[in-house]
Structures are given as C-alpha cells and as structure tokens.
Amino acid sequence: NAVRAHRLAGLSFRRQLPVAGYIVDFTFPSHKIIVELDRFQHAEDAAADYDRQRTETLEQCGWRVLRFWNEDVVKDIDNVCLHIIRTVKESQP
C-alpha cells in the first residue's frame, strides 16, 4: 500500500509489470527501478539461485533491483520506504 497511488513521496510505481520476461512486483519506470518483495521461500537454495539470475538479467537490461524481505516490510516499512526514496533520488534521470 505504501507505493500505490502515489502515496510514497508522490512517486508513480506500477505493480506486476512484465520486464525482460519476468513479472516484477513494483516498478518505477521513469528511473528504471524495480522493487521486489521476497517471502521466506526465497531463502531456499534453488529460489535464491533463480533470484540471482533474475536480478542479473534485469540489471543487464538497465534496471536497478531493490529486494526486501516481506518481514522487513511488515516490521520496518518506514525504513524500507526511506531506502526506496533515497534510491530514486540518487538515480534522477
């Protein structure tokens, strides 16, 4: 909810956008930033390997990928949002 409807510092994120053959959680297209939310299953070896390959492919296409654990989003949404905002400001086109 924090990134929907321009709630996060007025930034326009898109949800569930296809990028490079993947459906990503959230994108900020004008700055080529992707935000992925990972559940505990992503810590397993096969999923972690898949995520590394996915991130590498997306980065090769010019996207910056930010990954957050769902637990961090639930317990520390303010710092997650601050990190996203800082990243956007650092990548001003």
Stockholm file with secondary structure:
# STOCKHOLM 1.0

chainA/1-93         NAVRAHRLAGLSFRRQLPVAGYIVDFTFPSHKIIVELDRFQHAEDAAADYDRQRTETLEQCGWRVLRFWNEDVVKDIDNVCLHIIRTVKESQP
#=GR chainA/1-93 SS CTTGGGTTTTCCCEEEEEETTEEEEEEEGGGTEEEEEECGGGGSHHHHHHHHHHHHHHHHTTCEEEEEEHHHHHHCHHHHHHHHHHHHHHTCC
#=GC SS_cons        CTTGGGTTTTCCCEEEEEETTEEEEEEEGGGTEEEEEECGGGGSHHHHHHHHHHHHHHHHTTCEEEEEEHHHHHHCHHHHHHHHHHHHHHTCC
//
